[in-house]
Amino acid sequence: MQSTNPRSTAAQEQLAVFVAANPDVTLALVTSSDGFEVAAHPALPVAQRIAAMSSSLQALSEAIAREAGRGRSRNLIIETDNGTILVLGIPNTTPRLSLAVIASGSEVLGRLLWATRNCCVALENNLKSQLK
Amino acid sequence: MSNEQELKIVFTGPMGAGKTTAIRSISDIPPVSTEVDNTDRAACDKDSTTVALDYGQLALEDGTAVRLYGTPGQERFSFMWEILCAGAIGVVLLIDGSTPTALEDLRSYAQVFHRINPDQPFVIGVGRTSSEDTGLLDRYAQSLAASGIVAPVFDVDVRKREDVLLLIETLLCILETQVPGTEHAVH
């Protein structure tokens, strides 16, 4: 269940803007690195499970990157039969937060990645201002 | 069962029970870890927590490779429990004996993992116990038996290699009694 603290509210507003600008996005959520839902739009019951799963996947992608000696994992991209799932770390958040995005099949991957990266930067700035 | 086989054993239990430490204590390779910062200090006061899996390997004297998988402890990661239990020959269930919920944890985790695969044998390792409480392990075993699950219970310090190896050895002994001809030697 997402929290109602100012940080979550700010993140949720940012996610609503992102989803409105990207109609193929069916769910966008901010998660803590240990699998908690921080904010989601729309507020779907499945968001809690997706939050836990995305943190597991991200931790595994980082383990693979470490094992392969390829530095830190930046983006996690899952292309499915009819959609795309992205998990991106939100820069400069401690403890680390991530943005998970689920989009339907018609979204072009490059455009979705670009929009999601921009959303991460906006979330970073938004969350930073909440801490001031 | 011939030599140079591969076996898979799953370490599970609540958050903070010592799964990551146990695998680290016996793995022949540097374990693969997926620990991240723990933001839920109310649930468990520790700095980090496993969110996907731990992975280690242990070579037995007869050449058998044991693949060691640790699960995340929290219920929100239960989807990983089923994934990790696929193909496992047994489960090591670790319980933190110092918590007031230890008996309840034992029953609930044993029931969930028994449901995932009813044929998998269990071994229970209880850590951080008080040495003065001599009847403690019996109470754990009885509590488990009341849930219809029979499993040996050991007082362990998961930081000690010999304690964790005892759990593995016991699991392999149970397997041998279930499937004759599966003798393995732990070193």
Interface residues (C-beta under 8 A of the other chain):
Chain A: S32 S33 D34 G35 F36 Q48 R49 A51 A52 M53 S55 S56 L57 A59 L60 E62 A63 E67 T94 P95 R96
Chain B: V32 S33 T34 E35 V36 D37 N38 T39 D40 T49 V51 A52 L53 P72 Q74 R76 F77 F79 M80
